[in-house]
């Protein structure tokens, strides 16, 4: 037992050391071992472990990764967060993402990302003593509130065991991984860069919550901030984030209407003559599969498609329209009792690696749960909140409400959280980006956040999915680049249509081929290059949302 306990704290001990008082720290840069699409430089920076403990000189080592500007004159540095919470900034720069970000932001900035607290090597937040315990919990714990008549109580009890396990194995760091401390870490990075003292930043999904928080805490030190797929900060911190579900049904309707409009690419199209009929058929399947799961193999884990497996596949696919033909084929396979086709559902729930590491789920729970204020030991008191979720979204109401059962029982409260009202004027105005058909961060949340930041602008991206790169637009990418390069915000009311149709067979290879055509005009070639970069950034889209 002592040996296991020692193994659990080794990563934590590795990331902390002694902090030299109030002196400005320097970043120690060195060659990276990771491979990227562009030359990467890695770094480390010491920051205070506990900003509110004035008697402590213990420090935390932040692992950084940087891609240098490719054009002159260089305009500074942009920090990047890929979302989550739980997303690894370091892992996000491996592969094509770093070079694509450089294209999107104009190539005139160094780009830096890092693993926030609780993620990667930055005081990793783990709730289990080993992978066996983790796997056992994940296999046994129900997820979705409507998966059965008794699911809510079962999930509440399962999350209570999770909370107790998190406290047992992470009580030394549970208060230290909140968003408020990460915001302070970001400003420590800005100080160590010794540039103009202003934060330039690109944040996606949870990265927008981090961006809104750091902007509210340090408004006079904000440079250019782009926040895409925006979380409503008021609802997030209150723990009553029904706003997540506002556009979920509209996104699901896009899946249905897109399917019917492209029958050659959608196996489900043959199952109905109109959208209402197909929608009813899918909801009927979700109801019936609770009581009659479809068996596709001999394995107890991967051989059964039940309500939770199908619901997770739908939830996952709504993030990324590229996967919609796969979802349609899987649902059609279940309807037709075709095990080979139905197994495509499992492919959605067993994704390729992304920027979310193996402990991402636990980091997500630790960060988010510590941030929010909602706490109760009375399950009954939450039922009216769940009813609000159900009334807001039929397709994802029982999905997006599930995290509430964790953070309502959470044993930690993050230190250093922002307690203001998000009504501030930043030194430079913020560019918010939102979509009215984003399944989890709707346009309404972008507008809500923008309303508190004087001078900010909301650009409406009209593509489906989460975030904008899920169904990308040259118009949106150009707006981001123009803002970072020239400081020019898009006009109020600007809308950017996507450049790919739903259920399209257009691939990244097609776009690369287009880019290679010598006959392209300069503006078209620029647009093709931006579109290729946006498609490469699609790797950021989480293939398995952490709920």
Secondary structure by P-SEA (a helix, b strand, c coil): caaaaaaaaaaaaaaccccccccbbbbbbbbbccccccbbbbbccccccccccccccbbbbbbbbbbccccccccbbbbbbccccccccccccccaaaaaaaaaaccccbbbbbbcccccccccccccccaaaaaaaaaccccccccccaaaaaaaaaaaaaaaaaaaccccccccccaaaaaaaaaaaaaaaccccbbbbccccaaaaaaaaaaaaccccccbbbbccccaaaaaaaccccccccaaaaaaaaaaaaaaacccccccccccccaaaaaaaaaaaaaaaacbbbbcccccccccccaaaaaaaaaaaaacccaaaaaaaaaaaaaaccccccaaaaaaaaccccccccaaaaaaaaaaaaaccccccccccaaaaaaaaaaaccccccccccaaaaaaaccccccccccccccccccbbbbbbbbcccccccaaaaaaaaaacccbbbbbbccccccccccccaaaaaaaaaaaacccccccbbbbbbcccccccccaaaaaaaaacccccaaaaaaaaaaaaaaaacccccccccc
